[in-house]
Amino acid sequence: MEISKAELAVAAAAQASANTSQDLMGSEILVKSLQAENVQFIWGYPGGAVLYIYDALYKQDTIQHVLVRHEQAAVHAADGYARATGEVGVALVTSGPGLTNAVTGIATAYMDSIPMVIISGQVPTAAIGLDAFQECDTVGITRPIVKHNFLVKDPRDLAMTLKKAFHIARSGRPGPVVVDIPKDVSFKKVPYTGYPQSVEMRSYNPVRKGHSGQIRKALQLLLAAKRPYIYTGGGVLLGNATNELRTLVDMLGYPVTNTLMGLGAYPASDRKFLGMLGMHGTIEANNAMQNCDVLLAVGARFDDRVIGNPKHFAQNDRKIIHIDIDPSSISKRVKVDVPIVGDVKDVLTELISMIRESSTRPDAGALSAWWDTIEAWRSRQCLKYDMGSPDVIKPQYVVETLWNMTKDADAYITSDVGQHQMWAAQYYRFDEPRRWINSGGLGTMGVGIPYAMGIKLAKPDAEVFCVTGEGSVQMNIQELSTCLQYNTPIKICALNNRYLGMVRQWQEIEYSGRYSHSYMDALPNFVKLAEAYGHVGLLIERPQDVEPALREARKLKDRTVFLDFRTDPTENVFPMVQAGKGITEMLLGSEDL
């Protein structure tokens, strides 16, 4: 009987597959899958349930594992890496407390839509549900704070599960994905024929291309606007759409603002940029948001820290266009007129193309009058501050000095959460994307040092500064040990006011100055502590010493330097919108209290 060419080809393919198939342990399949995804770094901490995985990592040399001192820091470091590079960050933790320690890091990434894969160990499959040593319900615990999670019960499913995990993490609206691997799955041997080249998930197909009819409606509104405004968030950075945004703004000549998470999407040094908006935004940014007639929202979600009281925001009639990859974010807090679901980069590209093809142009007279109004708001210089006593360091001055010294350098700024975070956002003028790395949605203290470590590994030639406070920095200060072991020379600028600053500010304004447990009256000697970890510590107590200290720290390129700036303990962050108020109901200084 004659065999057809097609049958011969099938037989040859089957034989080739048989020849290339090899029996591997689940842990080895996991490592090969990570290599196939071009993973360069994993941050983690070993434990009993993941020892086979650590053994497999020991036998390879393409992935660098970074041993942190706490699992929370592992996830934060992978998160910082992902934010700065746009790649998927990877963390590895053991079962039980390893996973629960990682929960804060996972929730932080989830709230800010950061692409990550967290691999967790689990007790053997036969012991699941029996309260085994270091067992916890990883899937149940993480379900509300992940984009998706997997419990792998068969090592033959590992490669495809990893393929799905990375695909889900980086596509659509990004987010963290947890892959839980029982110990027996990591040591069982099964045939391995290679990592999947592609993945199809019937239940998961995020929309990329926006509806052309909706984009055309948006175009008509934008070109007919008398008082237009462009409001952008972290989605522009996550979607790598900064070039498209800049092209659009420059073509139209419209004013633009960024949220806290969107800083750097449009150059802060450009006159069309009105500064950050929201609770601690500028007068001009907030007033333009309230008084525009057409608002283009791009990759932003109208959160409570941006629009303040929704009823106050809705008082003024305006048309709202909202572009977002996530349909659940549209009209979630504010009803919009033209919803456009799609990838920000693709939608802006199509919108720009339509503008170029259109013969209609913005109303120059109306736009000029709108800019006159904006410039009147801007002339109030709401970020101007009093330098005060020549013997007291103002925290704003530290950030401004840092910006002046590094604005032309290849620099990344991380922050923790609190007053120092807001001062960094207000006074460090970011011109480039992915240079400002902070926790926005969850507001997690302790992220600053791990973020900086992750960035420094990814960008070894860049300068990485962590702007922090004496409260936040102590939450993961043990990672100074990791900085030494893995040679990540970061510069830590602690704005030390001896208070939990943002708590103290709210207590002063909202609680009649009852400073309940916000004073830090047992602080360590940070200089000696830095030195104990093998680093350099500098104490700065006078304004005239701020610039020389920063200059000295920058000279020490191969050393981690902890700069303890003793700043004014009474300084508050202004402008400020109080809870329940509208975004134009701002406190501009102590005189408003």
VEXDREN-2710 file (C-alpha; in Angstrom, 1 decimal):
% VEXDREN-2710
k/r/px/py/pz
1/MET/0.0/0.0/0.0
2/GLU/1.4/3.4/-1.0
3/ILE/1.9/6.0/1.7
4/SER/1.0/9.6/0.8
5/LYS/3.4/12.5/1.3
6/ALA/1.1/13.9/4.0
7/GLU/1.2/10.7/5.9
8/LEU/5.0/10.6/5.7
9/ALA/5.2/14.2/7.0
10/VAL/2.9/13.3/9.9
11/ALA/5.0/10.3/10.8
12/ALA/8.2/12.3/10.6
13/ALA/6.8/15.0/12.8
14/ALA/5.7/12.4/15.4
15/GLN/9.1/10.7/15.3
16/ALA/10.8/14.1/15.8
17/SER/8.5/14.8/18.7
18/ALA/9.3/11.5/20.2
19/ASN/13.0/12.1/19.8
20/THR/12.9/15.6/21.4
21/SER/10.6/14.6/24.3
22/GLN/12.4/14.1/27.6
23/ASP/11.4/13.3/31.1
24/LEU/11.8/16.3/33.4
25/MET/10.8/17.2/36.9
26/GLY/8.1/19.8/37.2
27/SER/10.6/22.2/38.7
28/GLU/12.8/21.8/35.6
29/ILE/9.8/22.4/33.3
30/LEU/9.1/25.6/35.3
31/VAL/12.6/26.9/34.9
32/LYS/12.6/26.1/31.2
33/SER/9.3/27.9/30.9
34/LEU/10.7/31.0/32.6
35/GLN/13.7/30.9/30.3
36/ALA/11.4/30.7/27.3
37/GLU/9.7/33.9/28.5
38/ASN/13.2/35.5/28.6
39/VAL/13.0/36.1/32.4
40/GLN/16.3/37.6/33.6
41/PHE/15.6/38.2/37.3
42/ILE/13.5/36.5/40.0
43/TRP/13.2/37.9/43.4
44/GLY/12.4/35.4/46.1
45/TYR/12.9/33.6/49.4
46/PRO/13.3/29.8/49.7
47/GLY/11.3/27.4/51.9
48/GLY/10.4/23.8/52.1
49/ALA/7.7/23.8/49.4
50/VAL/9.9/25.3/46.8
51/LEU/13.2/23.6/47.4
52/TYR/13.0/21.6/44.2
53/ILE/12.4/24.8/42.3
54/TYR/15.5/26.3/43.9
55/ASP/17.5/23.2/43.0
56/ALA/16.5/23.7/39.4
57/LEU/17.5/27.3/39.5
58/TYR/20.8/26.3/40.9
59/LYS/21.5/24.2/37.9
60/GLN/21.0/27.0/35.3
61/ASP/22.8/30.3/34.7
62/THR/20.6/32.4/32.6
63/ILE/18.2/33.6/35.3
64/GLN/19.5/35.6/38.3
65/HIS/17.8/34.9/41.5
66/VAL/17.8/37.7/44.1
67/LEU/17.5/36.7/47.7
68/VAL/15.5/39.3/49.5
69/ARG/15.0/39.5/53.3
70/HIS/11.2/39.4/53.3
71/GLU/8.7/38.1/50.8
72/GLN/6.9/41.4/50.6
73/ALA/10.1/43.0/49.3
74/ALA/10.5/40.2/46.7
75/VAL/7.1/41.2/45.1
76/HIS/7.8/44.9/45.4
77/ALA/11.2/44.6/43.8
78/ALA/9.7/42.5/40.9
79/ASP/7.0/45.2/40.7
80/GLY/9.5/48.0/40.5
81/TYR/11.3/46.2/37.7
82/ALA/8.1/45.8/35.8
83/ARG/7.1/49.4/36.2
84/ALA/10.5/50.7/35.0
85/THR/10.9/48.3/32.1
86/GLY/7.4/47.3/31.0
87/GLU/8.4/43.6/31.2
88/VAL/6.6/41.1/33.4
89/GLY/8.2/41.0/36.9
90/VAL/8.6/37.6/38.6
91/ALA/8.7/36.6/42.2
92/LEU/9.0/33.3/44.0
93/VAL/7.8/32.5/47.5
94/THR/7.2/29.4/49.6
95/SER/3.9/28.2/51.0
96/GLY/2.0/29.5/54.0
97/PRO/3.7/32.6/55.5
98/GLY/5.8/33.0/52.3
99/LEU/2.6/33.6/50.4
100/THR/0.8/35.7/53.1
101/ASN/3.9/37.9/53.4
102/ALA/3.7/38.5/49.6
103/VAL/0.0/39.5/49.7
104/THR/0.7/43.2/50.3
105/GLY/3.0/43.2/47.3
106/ILE/0.5/41.4/45.1
107/ALA/-2.3/43.8/46.1
108/THR/0.0/46.8/45.4
109/ALA/0.6/45.6/41.9
110/TYR/-3.0/44.7/41.3
111/MET/-4.3/48.2/42.2
112/ASP/-1.8/49.8/39.8
113/SER/-2.3/47.2/37.0
114/ILE/1.3/46.0/37.0
115/PRO/2.2/42.9/34.9
116/MET/3.6/40.2/37.3
117/VAL/3.8/36.5/37.7
118/ILE/4.1/35.3/41.3
119/ILE/5.1/31.6/41.8
120/SER/4.2/30.2/45.2
121/GLY/5.0/26.8/46.7
122/GLN/2.2/24.7/48.1
123/VAL/2.0/21.6/50.3
124/PRO/1.8/18.3/48.4
125/THR/-1.5/17.8/46.6
126/ALA/-2.5/14.9/48.9
127/ALA/-2.1/17.2/52.0
128/ILE/-4.1/20.2/50.6
129/GLY/-7.0/20.9/52.9
130/LEU/-5.6/18.9/55.8
131/ASP/-4.0/21.9/57.7
132/ALA/-0.5/20.6/56.8
133/PHE/2.6/22.5/58.0
134/GLN/2.8/25.9/56.2
135/GLU/-0.4/25.4/54.3
136/CYS/-2.7/28.2/53.3
137/ASP/-5.4/28.6/50.7
138/THR/-3.4/30.5/48.2
139/VAL/-6.1/30.6/45.5
140/GLY/-8.7/31.8/48.0
141/ILE/-6.5/34.4/49.7
142/THR/-5.3/36.0/46.5
143/ARG/-8.4/35.8/44.4
144/PRO/-9.6/39.4/45.1
145/ILE/-6.1/40.9/44.4
146/VAL/-5.0/39.1/41.2
147/LYS/-6.0/39.2/37.6
148/HIS/-6.1/35.4/37.7
149/ASN/-4.6/32.6/39.7
150/PHE/-3.8/28.9/39.0
151/LEU/-3.3/25.8/41.2
152/VAL/-1.3/23.4/39.2
153/LYS/-2.1/19.8/40.1
154/ASP/-0.3/18.0/37.2
155/PRO/3.3/18.8/36.1
156/ARG/2.2/18.1/32.5
157/ASP/0.2/21.3/32.8
158/LEU/3.0/23.5/34.0
159/ALA/4.3/24.8/30.7
160/MET/0.9/25.8/29.3
161/THR/-0.1/27.3/32.7
162/LEU/3.0/29.5/32.6
163/LYS/2.3/30.5/29.1
164/LYS/-1.2/31.5/30.1
165/ALA/0.0/33.3/33.2
166/PHE/2.5/35.5/31.3
167/HIS/-0.1/36.2/28.6
168/ILE/-2.8/37.2/31.1
169/ALA/-0.3/39.3/33.1
170/ARG/0.9/41.4/30.2
171/SER/-2.1/41.7/27.9
172/GLY/-5.3/43.8/28.2
173/ARG/-5.3/45.7/31.4
174/PRO/-2.1/44.2/33.0
175/GLY/-2.0/42.7/36.4
176/PRO/-0.5/40.1/38.7
177/VAL/-1.1/36.4/38.2
178/VAL/-0.3/33.8/40.9
179/VAL/0.8/30.3/40.0
180/ASP/0.5/27.9/43.0
181/ILE/2.6/24.8/42.7
182/PRO/2.3/21.9/45.2
183/LYS/5.6/20.3/46.2
184/ASP/4.9/16.9/44.6
185/VAL/4.2/18.7/41.2
186/SER/7.6/20.2/41.4
187/PHE/9.5/16.9/41.8
188/LYS/7.4/14.5/39.6
189/LYS/8.9/13.6/36.2
190/VAL/6.8/13.8/33.1
191/PRO/7.6/14.0/29.3
192/TYR/8.4/17.6/28.2
193/THR/8.3/18.5/24.5
194/GLY/8.9/22.2/24.7
195/TYR/7.3/25.5/25.7
196/PRO/4.1/26.4/23.8
197/GLN/4.6/28.9/21.0
198/SER/1.1/30.4/21.3
199/VAL/-1.9/30.4/23.6
200/GLU/-5.6/30.7/22.9
201/MET/-8.1/31.2/25.7
202/ARG/-11.7/31.3/24.7
203/SER/-12.8/33.1/27.8
204/TYR/-10.1/35.8/27.6
205/ASN/-9.8/38.0/24.6
206/PRO/-9.2/41.6/25.5
207/VAL/-10.2/44.2/22.9
208/ARG/-7.3/46.1/21.3
209/LYS/-8.9/48.1/18.5
210/GLY/-11.3/50.8/19.4
211/HIS/-14.6/51.3/17.7
212/SER/-14.0/53.6/14.7
213/GLY/-17.4/55.2/15.0
214/GLN/-16.8/56.1/18.6
215/ILE/-13.4/57.5/17.8
216/ARG/-15.0/59.7/15.1
217/LYS/-17.5/61.0/17.6
218/ALA/-14.7/61.8/19.9
219/LEU/-12.9/63.6/17.1
220/GLN/-16.0/65.8/16.5
221/LEU/-16.3/66.7/20.1
222/LEU/-12.6/67.5/20.5
223/LEU/-12.4/69.7/17.5
224/ALA/-15.6/71.6/18.4
225/ALA/-14.5/72.2/22.0
226/LYS/-14.2/75.8/23.4
227/ARG/-12.5/74.7/26.6
228/PRO/-10.9/71.3/26.0
229/TYR/-8.8/69.4/28.4
230/ILE/-6.8/66.1/28.2
231/TYR/-6.7/64.1/31.4
232/THR/-4.3/61.1/31.4
233/GLY/-3.4/58.3/33.8
234/GLY/-1.1/55.4/34.3
235/GLY/-2.8/53.5/31.4
236/VAL/-0.8/55.8/28.9
237/LEU/2.5/54.5/30.5
238/LEU/1.4/50.9/30.7
239/GLY/0.2/51.0/27.1
240/ASN/3.5/52.5/25.9
241/ALA/1.5/55.3/24.4
242/THR/3.5/58.4/25.5
243/ASN/4.7/59.2/22.0
244/GLU/1.1/59.1/20.7
245/LEU/-0.2/61.3/23.6
246/ARG/2.6/63.9/23.0
247/THR/1.8/64.0/19.3
248/LEU/-1.9/64.5/20.0
249/VAL/-1.4/67.2/22.5
250/ASP/1.1/69.1/20.3
251/MET/-1.2/68.8/17.2
252/LEU/-4.2/70.2/19.1
253/GLY/-2.4/72.7/21.4
254/TYR/-4.7/71.7/24.3
255/PRO/-3.9/71.7/28.0
256/VAL/-3.0/68.4/29.5
257/THR/-2.7/66.9/33.0
258/ASN/-1.4/63.7/34.5
259/THR/-2.6/61.8/37.5
260/LEU/0.0/60.7/40.2
261/MET/0.4/57.4/38.3
262/GLY/0.6/59.1/34.9
263/LEU/3.5/61.6/35.6
264/GLY/6.0/61.6/32.8
265/ALA/3.5/60.7/30.1
266/TYR/3.7/64.3/29.0
267/PRO/6.8/66.4/29.7
268/ALA/6.4/68.4/32.9
269/SER/8.6/71.1/31.4
270/ASP/6.2/71.8/28.5
271/ARG/3.9/74.8/28.9
272/LYS/0.9/72.8/27.9
273/PHE/1.3/70.6/31.0
274/LEU/-0.7/72.0/33.9
275/GLY/0.8/69.8/36.6
276/MET/-0.7/66.9/38.5
277/LEU/-4.4/67.1/39.4
278/GLY/-6.4/65.8/42.3
279/MET/-6.2/66.0/46.1
280/HIS/-2.7/67.5/46.0
281/GLY/-2.9/68.9/42.4
282/THR/-2.3/72.4/41.2
283/ILE/-4.9/75.1/41.0
284/GLU/-4.7/75.2/37.2
285/ALA/-5.0/71.5/36.8
286/ASN/-8.0/71.1/39.1
287/ASN/-9.8/74.2/37.9
288/ALA/-9.4/73.2/34.2
289/MET/-10.8/69.8/35.1
290/GLN/-13.9/71.4/36.7
291/ASN/-14.5/74.1/34.0
292/CYS/-13.7/72.4/30.7
293/ASP/-16.4/71.7/28.2
294/VAL/-14.9/68.6/26.6
295/LEU/-12.7/66.2/28.6
296/LEU/-10.7/63.5/27.0
297/ALA/-9.8/60.9/29.6
298/VAL/-7.0/58.5/28.5
299/GLY/-6.0/55.5/30.6
300/ALA/-7.4/57.0/33.8
301/ARG/-10.2/55.9/36.1
302/PHE/-11.7/59.1/37.8
303/ASP/-10.7/57.8/41.2
304/ASP/-11.6/59.5/44.4
305/ARG/-8.2/61.2/44.8
306/VAL/-8.6/62.8/41.4
307/ILE/-12.2/64.1/41.2
308/GLY/-13.0/64.5/44.9
309/ASN/-16.7/64.5/45.5
310/PRO/-18.5/63.0/42.5
311/LYS/-21.6/65.2/43.0
312/HIS/-19.4/68.4/43.0
313/PHE/-17.6/67.1/39.9
314/ALA/-21.0/66.5/38.1
315/GLN/-22.2/70.1/38.8
316/ASN/-20.7/71.5/35.7
317/ASP/-21.9/70.3/32.3
318/ARG/-19.2/68.8/30.1
319/LYS/-18.8/66.1/27.5
320/ILE/-16.5/63.3/28.5
321/ILE/-14.6/60.9/26.2
322/HIS/-13.1/58.0/28.0
323/ILE/-10.5/55.7/26.4
324/ASP/-9.5/52.6/28.4
325/ILE/-8.5/49.0/27.7
326/ASP/-10.7/47.8/30.6
327/PRO/-14.5/48.2/29.9
328/SER/-15.3/47.9/33.6
329/SER/-13.4/51.2/34.3
330/ILE/-15.6/53.2/32.0
331/SER/-18.6/54.9/33.6
332/LYS/-17.6/53.2/36.9
333/ARG/-17.5/56.5/38.9
334/VAL/-18.4/59.1/36.3
335/LYS/-20.9/58.7/33.5
336/VAL/-19.2/59.4/30.2
337/ASP/-20.6/60.4/26.8
338/VAL/-18.2/58.7/24.4
339/PRO/-16.8/55.4/25.7
340/ILE/-14.0/53.9/23.7
341/VAL/-12.8/50.4/24.8
342/GLY/-9.4/49.6/23.3
343/ASP/-5.6/49.7/23.6
344/VAL/-4.7/53.3/24.3
345/LYS/-1.8/53.3/21.8
346/ASP/-4.0/51.9/19.0
347/VAL/-6.9/54.3/19.7
348/LEU/-4.7/57.4/19.9
349/THR/-3.0/56.4/16.7
350/GLU/-6.3/56.2/14.9
351/LEU/-7.5/59.4/16.4
352/ILE/-4.3/61.2/15.3
353/SER/-4.8/59.8/11.8
354/MET/-8.4/61.1/11.7
355/ILE/-7.3/64.6/12.8
356/ARG/-4.7/64.7/10.1
357/GLU/-7.3/63.7/7.5
358/SER/-9.9/66.2/8.8
359/SER/-10.2/69.7/7.4
360/THR/-11.7/71.0/10.6
361/ARG/-9.4/72.6/13.1
362/PRO/-9.9/73.8/16.7
363/ASP/-11.5/77.2/17.3
364/ALA/-8.3/79.3/17.7
365/GLY/-10.1/82.2/19.4
366/ALA/-11.9/80.1/21.9
367/LEU/-8.7/78.2/22.7
368/SER/-6.8/81.4/23.2
369/ALA/-9.4/82.7/25.6
370/TRP/-9.3/79.3/27.5
371/TRP/-5.5/79.5/27.7
372/ASP/-5.8/83.1/29.1
373/THR/-8.1/81.7/31.9
374/ILE/-5.6/78.9/32.6
375/GLU/-2.7/81.3/32.8
376/ALA/-4.6/83.4/35.3
377/TRP/-5.0/80.4/37.5
378/ARG/-1.3/79.4/37.0
379/SER/-0.1/82.9/37.9
380/ARG/-1.2/82.2/41.5
381/GLN/1.9/79.9/41.8
382/CYS/0.2/77.4/44.1
383/LEU/3.4/75.4/44.6
384/LYS/5.5/78.3/45.8
385/TYR/6.7/77.8/49.4
386/ASP/8.4/79.8/52.1
387/MET/12.0/78.7/52.7
388/GLY/11.4/79.8/56.3
389/SER/14.3/79.8/58.8
390/PRO/17.8/79.5/57.3
391/ASP/18.4/76.7/59.9
392/VAL/15.5/74.5/58.9
393/ILE/15.4/72.3/55.8
394/LYS/12.1/72.5/53.8
395/PRO/11.3/69.1/52.3
396/GLN/10.2/70.7/49.0
397/TYR/13.7/72.2/48.7
398/VAL/15.3/68.8/48.9
399/VAL/13.2/67.5/46.1
400/GLU/13.7/70.6/44.0
401/THR/17.5/70.4/44.5
402/LEU/17.5/66.8/43.5
403/TRP/15.5/67.6/40.4
404/ASN/17.9/70.5/39.4
405/MET/20.9/68.2/39.8
406/THR/19.5/65.2/38.0
407/LYS/17.0/66.6/35.4
408/ASP/19.5/65.9/32.6
409/ALA/20.7/62.6/33.9
410/ASP/19.5/59.1/33.4
411/ALA/17.6/59.0/36.7
412/TYR/14.7/57.1/38.2
413/ILE/12.8/58.2/41.3
414/THR/11.0/55.8/43.6
415/SER/9.0/56.8/46.6
416/ASP/7.2/55.4/49.6
417/VAL/3.8/56.7/50.6
418/GLY/3.1/59.9/52.5
419/GLN/4.0/63.6/52.4
420/HIS/7.3/62.9/50.8
421/GLN/5.5/61.1/48.0
422/MET/3.4/64.1/47.2
423/TRP/6.3/66.5/47.4
424/ALA/8.3/64.3/45.0
425/ALA/5.3/64.3/42.6
426/GLN/4.9/68.0/42.8
427/TYR/8.5/69.2/42.7
428/TYR/10.3/66.7/40.6
429/ARG/9.3/67.5/37.1
430/PHE/9.2/64.3/35.2
431/ASP/9.8/64.7/31.4
432/GLU/10.1/61.0/30.5
433/PRO/7.8/58.0/31.1
434/ARG/8.5/55.2/33.6
435/ARG/10.9/57.4/35.7
436/TRP/8.5/57.9/38.6
437/ILE/7.8/54.7/40.5
438/ASN/5.4/54.7/43.4
439/SER/2.4/53.0/44.9
440/GLY/-0.7/54.9/43.9
441/GLY/-3.9/52.8/44.3
442/LEU/-3.0/50.9/47.4
443/GLY/-0.7/53.5/49.0
444/THR/1.8/51.0/50.3
445/MET/4.4/52.1/52.7
446/GLY/7.8/50.3/52.4
447/VAL/7.9/50.0/48.6
448/GLY/10.6/52.6/48.0
449/ILE/13.8/50.5/48.7
450/PRO/12.6/47.3/47.0
451/TYR/11.4/49.3/44.0
452/ALA/14.8/51.0/43.7
453/MET/16.6/47.6/44.0
454/GLY/14.5/46.2/41.2
455/ILE/15.1/49.2/38.9
456/LYS/18.9/49.2/39.6
457/LEU/19.2/45.6/38.5
458/ALA/17.3/46.4/35.4
459/LYS/19.1/49.7/34.7
460/PRO/22.6/49.3/36.2
461/ASP/23.9/52.5/34.5
462/ALA/21.1/54.7/35.7
463/GLU/21.0/56.7/38.9
464/VAL/18.2/55.5/41.2
465/PHE/16.9/57.6/44.1
466/CYS/14.4/56.5/46.7
467/VAL/12.6/59.5/48.2
468/THR/11.1/58.3/51.5
469/GLY/10.2/59.2/55.1
470/GLU/11.5/57.9/58.3
471/GLY/8.2/56.0/58.9
472/SER/7.9/54.3/55.5
473/VAL/11.6/53.4/55.2
474/GLN/11.6/51.3/58.3
475/MET/8.9/48.9/56.8
476/ASN/11.4/47.2/54.5
477/ILE/14.7/48.6/55.7
478/GLN/16.1/45.1/56.1
479/GLU/16.5/45.2/52.3
480/LEU/19.6/47.3/52.8
481/SER/21.2/43.9/53.2
482/THR/20.0/42.8/49.8
483/CYS/21.4/46.0/48.3
484/LEU/24.8/45.0/49.6
485/GLN/24.7/41.4/48.5
486/TYR/23.6/42.1/45.0
487/ASN/25.5/45.4/44.5
488/THR/22.5/47.6/43.7
489/PRO/23.9/51.0/44.8
490/ILE/20.8/53.2/45.3
491/LYS/20.6/56.6/46.9
492/ILE/18.0/56.9/49.7
493/CYS/16.8/60.4/50.5
494/ALA/14.8/60.3/53.7
495/LEU/12.8/63.4/54.4
496/ASN/12.9/62.9/58.2
497/ASN/10.4/65.1/60.0
498/ARG/10.1/62.7/63.0
499/TYR/6.3/62.3/62.3
500/LEU/4.1/60.1/60.3
501/GLY/3.8/63.2/58.2
502/MET/0.6/62.7/56.3
503/VAL/-1.2/61.3/59.4
504/ARG/0.0/64.3/61.4
505/GLN/-1.2/66.7/58.6
506/TRP/-4.7/65.2/58.7
507/GLN/-4.7/65.2/62.5
508/GLU/-3.8/68.9/62.4
509/ILE/-6.5/69.8/59.9
510/GLU/-9.3/67.4/60.7
511/TYR/-8.8/66.4/64.3
512/SER/-7.9/69.8/65.9
513/GLY/-4.3/69.0/66.4
514/ARG/-4.8/65.8/68.4
515/TYR/-1.6/64.0/67.2
516/SER/-2.6/60.5/68.2
517/HIS/0.4/58.1/67.8
518/SER/1.9/60.0/64.8
519/TYR/5.1/61.1/66.5
520/MET/8.1/58.9/66.0
521/ASP/9.9/59.3/69.3
522/ALA/12.3/56.3/69.1
523/LEU/14.0/56.6/65.8
524/PRO/17.2/54.8/65.0
525/ASN/20.4/56.5/64.1
526/PHE/20.0/56.1/60.3
527/VAL/23.7/56.9/59.6
528/LYS/24.9/54.2/61.9
529/LEU/22.2/51.8/60.7
530/ALA/23.3/52.3/57.1
531/GLU/26.9/51.8/58.1
532/ALA/26.0/48.6/60.0
533/TYR/24.5/47.2/56.7
534/GLY/27.8/48.1/54.9
535/HIS/26.7/51.3/53.3
536/VAL/27.3/55.1/53.6
537/GLY/25.2/57.2/55.9
538/LEU/25.0/61.0/55.8
539/LEU/23.2/63.3/58.2
540/ILE/22.0/66.7/56.8
541/GLU/20.6/69.3/59.1
542/ARG/21.1/72.7/57.4
543/PRO/19.7/73.9/54.0
544/GLN/23.1/74.9/52.8
545/ASP/24.3/71.3/53.2
546/VAL/21.6/69.8/51.0
547/GLU/23.2/70.2/47.6
548/PRO/26.7/69.3/48.8
549/ALA/25.4/66.1/50.4
550/LEU/23.5/65.1/47.2
551/ARG/26.6/65.8/45.2
552/GLU/28.7/63.6/47.5
553/ALA/26.2/60.8/47.3
554/ARG/26.1/61.0/43.4
555/LYS/30.0/60.7/43.4
556/LEU/29.8/57.5/45.3
557/LYS/28.5/55.6/42.2
558/ASP/29.2/52.1/43.6
559/ARG/27.8/52.6/47.1
560/THR/24.4/52.7/48.5
561/VAL/24.0/56.0/50.4
562/PHE/21.4/56.8/53.0
563/LEU/20.9/60.6/53.3
564/ASP/19.0/61.5/56.5
565/PHE/17.6/65.0/55.8
566/ARG/16.2/66.5/59.0
567/THR/13.3/68.5/57.7
568/ASP/10.7/70.9/59.1
569/PRO/8.3/68.8/61.1
570/THR/5.5/71.4/60.8
571/GLU/5.4/71.5/57.0
572/ASN/2.2/70.4/55.2
573/VAL/1.5/69.4/51.6
574/PHE/-0.5/72.1/49.8
575/PRO/-2.6/72.4/47.8
576/MET/-4.9/70.0/49.5
577/VAL/-8.5/68.9/48.9
578/GLN/-10.2/67.6/52.1
579/ALA/-12.3/64.5/52.1
580/GLY/-15.8/65.0/50.8
581/LYS/-14.9/68.3/49.1
582/GLY/-14.8/69.1/45.4
583/ILE/-11.5/69.4/43.5
584/THR/-11.7/73.2/43.3
585/GLU/-12.3/73.5/47.0
586/MET/-8.6/73.6/47.8
587/LEU/-6.7/74.6/50.8
588/LEU/-3.7/76.5/49.5
589/GLY/-1.7/77.0/52.7
590/SER/-1.7/77.3/56.4
591/GLU/-3.6/80.6/56.1
592/ASP/-6.7/78.6/54.9
593/LEU/-6.7/76.4/58.0
END
